[in-house]
Amino acid sequence: MSLILYLLKRLLYTLPLMAGAIAIIFFLIHAAPGDPVDYLIGEAGASQEVVDRLRAQMGLDRPVIVQFGIYAFEVLAGNLGYSVVSGAPVLTLILERFPATLLLMATQYTLAAIIGITLGVVSARRPNSATDNVITFFSLASFAIPVFWLGQMMILIFGYYLDWFPIQGMTNLRKGYTGFAYVLDVAYHLTLPALTLAIYNVGLVLRLTRSSVIQVTGQDYIKVARAKGLSERTVLFKHALRNALLPVVTVIGVEIPGLIAGAVLAETVFGWPGLGRLTLDAINARDYPLLMGMFLFICLFVILANLVVDLLYAALDPRIRYS
Amino acid sequence: MNASASSITPANRSWQRFKANRKALFGLGVLILFLLAAVGAAQLAPYDQLAMGASFHPPSAVHLLGTDSLGEDIFTNILYGARTSLIVGFCAVITSTILGTLVGATAGYFGGAPDTVLMRVTEMFQILPQFFLAIVIVALFGSSIWNVILVIGVLTWPVTARLLRAEFLTLRNREFVDAARSLGMSDFDIITREILPNALPPIIVNCTLQISSAILLETSLSFLGLGDPNVMSWGTMLHNAQDFFSRAWWMAAFPGLALFLATLSLNLVGDGLNDALNPKNI
């Protein structure tokens, strides 16, 4: 199968996923206690005129299946509803905050991948050695640590006690930096949250790389590489790692929802102005349209990200395309 | 398998292997401490729940781990928090295991169309951002502890279902199952009395690991302010600590440490069980 056919097949496969996500939200709005309109206008209430208009717009007097059709069409057209608090379109609010989250996620995952892959290879070189045991313990701790608590401890130690890093926000608003100074300022604010998330995610990458490299080193082509007299470093990093990385790539796809959840929790701790802060505000104000819009937006992001990961995988490993 | 070896049961052998694993034993020890704390919270706690004293009292002999912004004793709250966490963990995992077993056993045993349909649904559930769905559901339907348990249980079954399906796929064609079938056993009996007991080890391991993720999910929700206001949760304690970093480091440090130790010990026990019950994995 060519790559294009594969892409089309995968694209087709995403449609039921998105439809499923929309159906779940639609079902929840209707199953929740009270009138669906209540969830769209909030506790502040609205005039009867607005309520009637919403009711007609949503087609609440029509059969459920028609209502679902209307709702799904609206969502797919990009209308995720309006925030109860500010009245702004939900999609606009989300897109405003999304770049900050994306920056945090990309930075932390690059860090986690570099640290995790290096430690994984080192750990796989001599399984059950003292070094391996220390690294394994670190990965176990990384799995169990609650990311928001880790963030709080980082703030206490590096923010308050040592006073090395700023503790809240993304920029120093008082200084109002521009240009390169602004970039540096953002990087300075980014350090603690990115480090926190990287420590939290490193365990997964590490564990996978370790088991994958151990598995690969038993193969014939590694023996050949060793027999050729290549240095251990070249064998491990040039020959073993390349093949061992494939499963690591797939798992990143599966773990994306978890990565976003972690980012959102860490953002809340560090006052990072991304989706996390938005989620917290939406929860506090019981801004239902915003919460539901966030869910749908993240579904779409996860589905698209998985698509990209699948394609990457297919491009890296031709066997996938034929199976 | 002969009569003279009857004292060495498989369970016995597994326990021997588990005992030899120091990490797993450490995990089990910590876990037992948490269980005792949860069961005996009312007896062990030095103060009444909701009893208020001086605010922001640092850790001392009077208040072992200090007091919070309302003057509540942190150690007391951690004990009651252990109760909540373990209840949530166990109940949510029982829910998800029942759902996952139903789906996984049906899909794996019957195969064909039921398998395809059920696995598509499972995959869909797995790709959904569970954390955000949990936020939406708890925000819509209220944050009572039973609601939270139900939501976690309903959202986390896919892992169990896939695991069980894989077990059933390998077990359903084994000789003892064929024998049971030729004896005229019904499908239901074969599933519940022949295959399921043999699929138990991976389910037990999975349950242990799932309890720790259920606890993490509950604390994450309460950390965001979606906790049950009527019960003490480590997540709620960390949520409250967020505003008082500069004044009371102990408000954040100790509840989080308890949470970390609880999830770590569950993971260690889970890994230990995995090695003990599936010796071929070593």
Interface residues (C-beta under 8 A of the other chain):
Chain A: P16 L17 G20 A21 I24 I25 L28 I29 A32 P33 Y39 L140 A141 F143 A144 I145 P146 F148 W149 Q152 M153 I155 L156 G159 Y160 I167 V254 P257 G258 I260 A261 V264 L265 T268 V269 T279 L280 I283 N284 R286 Y288 L291 M292 M294 F295 I298 C299 V302 I303 N306
Chain B: K23 R120 M124 Q126 I127 L128 P129 Q130 F131 F132 L133 I135 V136 I137 A139 L140 F141 S212 L216 T219 S220 F223 L224 G225 L226 L238 A241 Q242 F245 S246 W249 A252 A253 P255 G256 L257 L259 F260 T263 L264 L266 N267 L268 D271
